[in-house]
Amino acid sequence: MGLGLALACLLIAFVSVSIAGEKKPIKPSSKDKCPVCGMFVSKYPDWTAQIIFADGTYAVFDGVKDMMKYYLNMKRYNPAKDIKDIEAIYVKDYYSLKDIDGKKAFYVIGSSIYGPMGKEFIPFEAEDDAKVFLKDHKGDRIIKFKDIASVMQE
């Protein structure tokens, strides 16, 4: 009976993970470095961004800007991976500091707030929060994830 209960618990856990359909964000360790600039990411917990791959590996960054450099030029930074290998992208909501879906976030660009590497894309889960921040911190505009590539080329 004990073995059956243990197997049932494992099955429930497996189904729960499958239903979620996404890897959970990781907490960067003191040894994790940004693959773009080489900074130790754990020194900047309020700015971290991360890419989680389907195989369980990950890359963590000191901000959205470096994450996007990596994402847009993965062959340079991680030739063994491709965009199709990505299972989840997380960024920190500027106000709540919780990890949010980077592809659904609203990003304020051109604000008076700087991240660890200077000018930064400031992420928000709620568009209303992004609008308030835009006004309060003299941002240029709000963009979505799909628009970041073209903004980085400006």
BAFI-215818 format. One line per 2 residues: their letters; for each residue x, y, z of N, C-alpha, C. Coordinates in Angstrom, 2 decimals. Layout:
N
A = X/Y/Z/X/Y/Z/X/Y/Z  ...
***
This chain:
154
MG = 0.82/-1.19/0.00/0.00/0.00/0.00/0.87/1.26/0.00  1.98/1.26/0.75/2.86/2.41/0.81/3.48/2.72/-0.55
LG = 3.87/1.68/-1.31/4.45/1.87/-2.63/3.42/2.45/-3.59  2.20/1.96/-3.50/1.13/2.48/-4.36/0.87/3.95/-4.11
LA = 0.87/4.33/-2.85/0.65/5.73/-2.48/1.80/6.60/-3.01  3.02/6.10/-2.88/4.19/6.84/-3.37/4.10/7.02/-4.88
LA = 3.71/5.97/-5.60/3.57/6.07/-7.06/2.47/7.04/-7.44  1.39/7.03/-6.70/0.29/7.96/-6.97/0.75/9.40/-6.78
CL = 1.52/9.64/-5.72/2.04/10.99/-5.47/2.97/11.44/-6.60  3.83/10.52/-7.06/4.73/10.85/-8.17/3.94/11.16/-9.44
LI = 2.90/10.40/-9.69/2.07/10.63/-10.87/1.41/12.00/-10.80  0.88/12.34/-9.62/0.24/13.65/-9.45/1.25/14.76/-9.67
AF = 2.45/14.61/-9.12/3.50/15.62/-9.30/3.85/15.77/-10.76  3.99/14.65/-11.48/4.32/14.68/-12.91/3.23/15.38/-13.70
VS = 1.98/15.06/-13.42/0.85/15.68/-14.12/0.82/17.17/-13.83  1.09/17.56/-12.59/1.09/18.99/-12.23/2.15/19.74/-13.02
VS = 3.34/19.16/-13.14/4.41/19.81/-13.90/4.02/19.88/-15.38  3.44/18.82/-15.90/3.03/18.80/-17.30/1.94/19.82/-17.58
IA = 1.01/19.96/-16.65/-0.08/20.91/-16.84/0.48/22.33/-16.88  1.43/22.60/-16.00/2.02/23.94/-15.97/2.65/24.24/-17.32
GE = 3.25/23.24/-17.97/3.78/23.38/-19.31/5.00/24.27/-19.43  5.52/24.75/-18.34/6.66/25.65/-18.38/7.59/25.39/-17.22
KK = 8.85/25.55/-17.47/9.82/25.45/-16.39/9.67/26.66/-15.48  9.87/26.46/-14.22/9.80/27.54/-13.24/11.09/28.36/-13.30
PI = 11.04/29.62/-12.90/12.27/30.42/-12.87/13.24/29.84/-11.83  14.51/30.05/-12.07/15.53/29.58/-11.13/16.02/30.76/-10.31
KP = 16.63/30.48/-9.19/17.28/31.52/-8.40/18.76/31.46/-8.74  19.29/32.50/-9.36/20.71/32.48/-9.74/21.61/32.26/-8.53
SS = 22.63/31.45/-8.73/23.60/31.20/-7.66/24.69/32.27/-7.70  25.52/32.27/-6.69/26.62/33.25/-6.64/27.66/32.99/-7.73
KD = 27.59/31.84/-8.39/28.54/31.50/-9.45/28.01/31.79/-10.85  26.71/32.07/-10.98/26.12/32.32/-12.30/26.59/33.66/-12.86
KC = 27.14/33.61/-14.07/27.59/34.82/-14.76/26.73/35.07/-15.98  26.54/36.32/-16.31/25.86/36.69/-17.55/26.76/36.25/-18.71
PV = 26.22/35.46/-19.65/27.04/35.00/-20.77/27.39/36.10/-21.77  26.77/37.26/-21.64/27.04/38.36/-22.56/28.13/39.28/-22.02
CG = 28.01/39.70/-20.77/28.98/40.67/-20.23/29.91/40.10/-19.17  29.59/38.92/-18.63/30.44/38.29/-17.64/30.20/38.72/-16.20
MF = 29.22/39.59/-15.95/28.93/40.03/-14.58/28.31/38.88/-13.79  28.58/38.86/-12.48/27.92/37.90/-11.60/26.48/38.37/-11.39
VS = 25.54/37.56/-11.82/24.13/37.94/-11.86/23.52/38.10/-10.47  23.93/37.28/-9.52/23.31/37.32/-8.18/23.54/38.66/-7.46
KY = 24.50/39.45/-7.93/24.74/40.77/-7.33/23.64/41.76/-7.69  22.81/41.42/-8.69/21.76/42.32/-9.17/20.41/41.61/-9.22
PD = 19.93/41.10/-8.07/18.71/40.29/-8.07/17.47/41.01/-8.58  17.43/42.33/-8.47/16.25/43.08/-8.92/16.19/43.23/-10.44
WT = 17.26/42.87/-11.12/17.34/43.07/-12.56/17.43/41.78/-13.37  17.52/40.65/-12.70/17.78/39.40/-13.42/16.74/39.06/-14.47
AQ = 17.22/38.46/-15.52/16.39/37.91/-16.59/16.96/36.52/-16.87  16.13/35.64/-17.38/16.61/34.28/-17.61/15.90/33.59/-18.75
II = 16.65/32.72/-19.38/16.13/31.86/-20.43/16.28/30.44/-19.93  15.16/29.71/-19.92/15.15/28.32/-19.48/14.94/27.45/-20.72
FA = 15.83/26.50/-20.92/15.72/25.62/-22.07/14.94/24.35/-21.72  14.37/23.72/-22.71/13.55/22.53/-22.52/14.33/21.40/-21.85
DG = 15.65/21.35/-22.05/16.46/20.28/-21.46/16.85/20.57/-20.00  16.35/21.69/-19.45/16.63/22.04/-18.06/17.82/22.96/-17.86
TY = 18.61/23.18/-18.91/19.71/24.13/-18.79/19.14/25.55/-18.85  19.95/26.51/-18.49/19.47/27.89/-18.45/20.62/28.86/-18.67
AV = 20.22/30.09/-18.95/21.17/31.20/-19.01/20.54/32.34/-18.22  21.32/32.99/-17.37/20.83/34.10/-16.56/21.61/35.36/-16.91
FD = 20.94/36.49/-16.77/21.49/37.76/-17.23/21.29/38.84/-16.17  22.10/39.88/-16.26/22.01/41.00/-15.33/20.97/42.02/-15.77
GV = 20.24/41.74/-16.82/19.18/42.63/-17.29/18.61/42.15/-18.61  17.51/42.75/-18.98/16.81/42.38/-20.22/17.67/42.67/-21.45
KD = 18.39/43.78/-21.42/19.20/44.17/-22.59/20.20/43.07/-22.96  20.94/42.55/-21.97/21.90/41.49/-22.26/21.18/40.19/-22.64
MM = 20.04/39.92/-22.02/19.28/38.73/-22.40/18.87/38.80/-23.87  18.47/39.97/-24.31/18.05/40.12/-25.70/19.23/40.03/-26.67
KY = 20.39/40.53/-26.27/21.59/40.35/-27.11/21.85/38.86/-27.31  21.74/38.10/-26.25/21.93/36.65/-26.29/20.84/36.00/-27.16
YL = 19.60/36.33/-26.89/18.45/35.76/-27.60/18.55/36.01/-29.11  18.94/37.21/-29.48/19.00/37.59/-30.90/20.27/37.09/-31.60
NM = 21.25/36.61/-30.84/22.49/36.13/-31.44/22.96/34.86/-30.71  22.04/33.92/-30.55/22.33/32.72/-29.79/23.48/31.90/-30.39
KR = 23.63/31.93/-31.70/24.73/31.19/-32.34/26.09/31.66/-31.82  26.19/32.94/-31.49/27.44/33.47/-30.95/27.66/33.07/-29.50
YN = 26.61/33.19/-28.67/26.76/32.99/-27.23/26.57/31.54/-26.78  25.79/30.77/-27.54/25.54/29.38/-27.16/25.22/28.59/-28.43
PA = 26.24/28.26/-29.22/26.03/27.60/-30.51/25.28/26.26/-30.43  25.27/25.63/-29.27/24.58/24.34/-29.12/23.07/24.51/-28.99
KD = 22.60/25.74/-28.82/21.17/25.99/-28.61/20.59/26.83/-29.74  19.28/26.76/-29.83/18.53/27.52/-30.82/17.28/28.09/-30.13
IK = 16.69/29.11/-30.70/15.50/29.71/-30.11/14.40/28.66/-29.88  14.32/27.69/-30.76/13.27/26.66/-30.61/13.50/25.78/-29.38
DI = 14.71/25.81/-28.80/15.01/25.04/-27.59/14.54/25.72/-26.32  14.11/26.98/-26.43/13.69/27.76/-25.26/12.30/27.33/-24.81
EA = 12.20/27.07/-23.51/10.90/26.72/-22.94/10.26/27.91/-22.23  11.07/28.77/-21.62/10.51/29.90/-20.89/11.53/31.04/-20.84
IY = 10.99/32.25/-20.78/11.81/33.46/-20.61/11.19/34.24/-19.45  12.02/34.56/-18.48/11.53/35.32/-17.32/12.32/36.62/-17.17
VK = 11.60/37.65/-16.77/12.18/38.95/-16.44/11.57/39.38/-15.11  12.19/40.35/-14.46/11.67/40.85/-13.18/10.76/42.05/-13.41
DY = 9.53/41.95/-12.92/8.64/43.11/-12.93/9.29/44.19/-12.07  9.41/45.39/-12.61/10.14/46.45/-11.92/9.54/46.80/-10.56
YS = 8.21/46.81/-10.46/7.58/47.20/-9.20/7.49/46.04/-8.20  7.02/44.88/-8.63/6.81/43.77/-7.69/8.07/42.93/-7.48
LK = 9.02/43.00/-8.39/10.25/42.20/-8.38/9.98/40.71/-8.50  8.81/40.35/-8.98/8.54/38.92/-9.19/8.91/38.56/-10.63
DI = 9.26/37.28/-10.81/9.58/36.80/-12.14/8.29/36.69/-12.95  8.31/37.28/-14.14/7.14/37.27/-15.02/7.53/36.75/-16.39
DG = 6.55/36.36/-17.17/6.78/35.86/-18.52/7.33/37.00/-19.39  8.56/36.84/-19.83/9.21/37.88/-20.61/8.55/38.16/-21.95
KK = 7.87/37.16/-22.51/7.22/37.35/-23.81/5.89/38.08/-23.68  5.34/38.15/-22.47/4.07/38.84/-22.26/4.25/40.21/-21.60
AF = 5.46/40.51/-21.17/5.72/41.75/-20.44/5.61/42.98/-21.33  5.44/44.11/-20.66/5.46/45.43/-21.30/6.77/46.07/-20.88
YV = 7.50/46.63/-21.84/8.83/47.18/-21.57/8.84/48.68/-21.83  9.32/49.44/-20.85/9.50/50.87/-21.03/10.94/51.09/-21.47
IG = 11.12/51.87/-22.53/12.46/52.17/-23.00/12.73/53.67/-22.88  14.00/54.01/-22.75/14.41/55.40/-22.73/14.10/56.15/-21.45
SS = 13.95/55.45/-20.33/13.60/56.13/-19.08/14.84/56.69/-18.39  14.60/57.37/-17.29/15.69/57.94/-16.49/16.28/56.92/-15.51
IY = 15.76/55.71/-15.51/16.25/54.65/-14.61/17.27/53.78/-15.35  18.38/53.53/-14.70/19.45/52.73/-15.29/19.58/51.41/-14.54
GP = 19.92/50.35/-15.29/20.19/49.05/-14.70/21.69/48.88/-14.50  22.13/47.68/-14.14/23.56/47.44/-13.90/24.45/47.75/-15.10
MG = 23.89/47.67/-16.31/24.67/47.93/-17.52/24.22/49.22/-18.23  23.64/50.14/-17.47/23.23/51.41/-18.07/21.78/51.41/-18.51
KE = 21.51/52.02/-19.67/20.14/52.07/-20.21/19.59/50.66/-20.29  18.33/50.50/-19.91/17.76/49.16/-19.81/16.30/49.16/-20.26
FI = 15.86/47.99/-20.68/14.44/47.76/-20.94/13.82/47.45/-19.59  12.84/48.26/-19.16/12.25/48.09/-17.83/10.93/47.31/-17.97
PF = 10.88/46.07/-17.44/9.71/45.21/-17.65/8.61/45.38/-16.60  7.38/45.19/-17.08/6.19/45.24/-16.24/5.21/44.16/-16.67
EA = 4.55/43.58/-15.70/3.52/42.59/-16.00/2.25/43.28/-16.48  1.92/44.42/-15.88/0.69/45.15/-16.20/1.00/46.39/-17.03
ED = 0.25/46.57/-18.09/0.45/47.74/-18.96/0.20/49.04/-18.20  -0.75/49.04/-17.28/-1.02/50.26/-16.50/0.20/50.67/-15.67
DA = 0.90/49.69/-15.11/2.12/50.01/-14.35/3.18/50.60/-15.28  3.29/50.05/-16.48/4.25/50.57/-17.45/3.91/52.02/-17.82
KV = 2.63/52.31/-17.95/2.21/53.68/-18.29/2.56/54.67/-17.18  2.34/54.26/-15.94/2.68/55.13/-14.80/4.19/55.37/-14.77
FL = 4.96/54.29/-14.92/6.41/54.39/-14.91/6.89/55.28/-16.05  6.33/55.09/-17.23/6.70/55.87/-18.41/6.59/57.37/-18.11
KD = 5.49/57.75/-17.50/5.26/59.16/-17.18/6.18/59.64/-16.06  6.28/58.84/-14.99/7.07/59.24/-13.82/8.58/59.30/-14.09
HK = 9.05/58.50/-15.05/10.49/58.40/-15.28/10.90/58.80/-16.69  10.07/59.61/-17.30/10.39/60.22/-18.60/10.81/59.22/-19.67
GD = 10.09/58.10/-19.74/10.39/57.10/-20.75/9.99/57.56/-22.14  10.55/56.91/-23.15/10.22/57.24/-24.54/8.92/56.58/-24.98
RI = 8.81/55.26/-24.71/7.61/54.53/-25.11/7.58/53.15/-24.47  6.44/52.48/-24.66/6.25/51.12/-24.17/6.25/50.20/-25.38
IK = 6.98/49.09/-25.26/7.03/48.12/-26.35/6.77/46.72/-25.80  6.52/45.79/-26.70/6.35/44.38/-26.36/7.62/43.61/-26.75
FK = 7.73/42.38/-26.29/8.90/41.54/-26.54/9.23/41.47/-28.03  8.22/41.26/-28.85/8.43/41.08/-30.29/9.04/42.32/-30.95
DI = 8.95/43.47/-30.30/9.45/44.72/-30.86/10.87/45.06/-30.41  11.40/44.31/-29.45/12.72/44.65/-28.90/13.82/44.56/-29.94
AS = 13.77/43.56/-30.81/14.83/43.40/-31.82/14.96/44.65/-32.68  13.85/45.20/-33.13/13.93/46.40/-33.98/14.41/47.61/-33.21
VM = 14.05/47.70/-31.93/14.49/48.83/-31.09/16.00/48.75/-30.86  16.53/47.54/-30.70/17.97/47.39/-30.46/18.78/47.79/-31.69
QE = 18.16/47.78/-32.86/18.86/48.15/-34.08/18.77/49.65/-34.35  17.95/50.37/-33.58/17.80/51.82/-33.78/19.07/52.56/-33.42
***
